[in-house]
Amino acid sequence: MKKILLFIGVIAVALIMASCSSSSPKDVTNNYYKALQKGDFEKALSYSTVENNEEIQKEVEKLKGIEMDIKDFEIVSETISEDGQTAEVDVKYSYTSSFNSEPKESVNNVKLVKQDGKWKVKG
């Protein structure tokens, strides 16, 4: 259970690190989860607000230690603030881990911020 909670926490941190040229928070979140699903943690972290390559590498190493496989995901909702500078995207996903071979479902609330006209995942 601790690994699952750690993974969810790392996802949140990784989301902070994601930068993207996509036009909506939903697009950025979708691209982030696609990269996670493929196990491409560096690409996933490239969608974040982390600008320092050293920080990205630290986060990649943390993610590599997690034994969790995202089977599928779905964007459930997208809410953009009135000022258009922050957003939240709810993602429903199923996963297996070293603790459970049967897929479990979870919902993650992804927070995003607009920086330099681009949406980025934040933690």
N, C-alpha and C positions, 0 to 999 in steps of 0.2 A: 504494500500500500504506500509506503514511503517513496518508493521509486516512481509510482504513478503520480503522486503529489509533486515530487521533484520534477518530473517530466512536464507537468502542467505549468509549474513555476518557470521552468526553463523556456517553455513555449512563450510564456508571457514576456520574459526577458528577451528572447529572440525576436519576438514581434516588435519590441522596442527598436531593434537594430535594423529592421527592414526598410529599405528605400526603394521607391518604384516610380516609374514614369506613368503608371496607369492613371486613368482619369477619375477613378472612384475608390473609396475605402474598400468596397466589396471586391474590386479587381485586385488590389494589393493583397488583401487577406486570402483571396483565392490562389494567387500566385505563391504566396508564402506556404500555404498548406499543400499545394502540389509539390513544392520542393521538399517539404518535410516527408510527404508520403513516399517520395522517391529515395529518401535518405540522403538527399543533397543538402546537408546542413549549411555549407558555405553559401550556397545560393539562397537558401531560406534567410540566412542572416544578412544577405545583401539587400534585403527589403527593409532593413531596420534603420533606426536613427544612429546607430553606432558608426562613427566616422573613422575610428582608429583601427587599423588592421590588426594590431596586437590584441585589442579587445575582442574583435571578431574571432580570432584564432582561439582565445580562451573559451569563448562560448561554444565554438565548434567542438572543442575537446570535451566539454561538459555534456553536450548532446550525444556525442559518440558513445559515452558510457551508459546511456539509457537503453534498456532493452524493451522497446515499445514499437509496435508496428501499426501505423494508421491504415486501416482497411479502406475506409471511405469517409467522405465529409460532405456537408451541405451547408451553404450559407443560409441561415434562417432569417436574419433581419439585418438591416443597415439603418443607423440613425445618425444624421449629421446635425451638429449643433446649429443654432440660429445664426451664429457669426461665421459658420463655414470653416472653422479652424480646427475643430476636433470632431471625432466620430467614434461610434462603437458598432462593431459587427459581431453578431452572435453566430457561432459556428457549431453545428452538431456533428460529432464524428464518432466513429466506432474504431476500436483498437484492440489489439491483443498485446500481452506483455509476458514477461517471465513468470508473472503471478497468475495469469489466466490465459488458457488457450482458446477459450470461447470468447468471441468478441463482446466487449462492453461498450456502452454508449456514454457519451459525456457531451456537455455543452460548454464552450469556452467563450467568454466575452472579451473580444479583442478591441483594445483601445488604439486609436490612430490619431495622428496630429499632422497638420499641413505645414510643411517646411519648404521654403523656396518654391511654392506652388505645387509641391508634390506630396502625396499622402505617404506617410511612413508609420509603421507599427511602433507603438511605444509600450513601456511596461508600467 
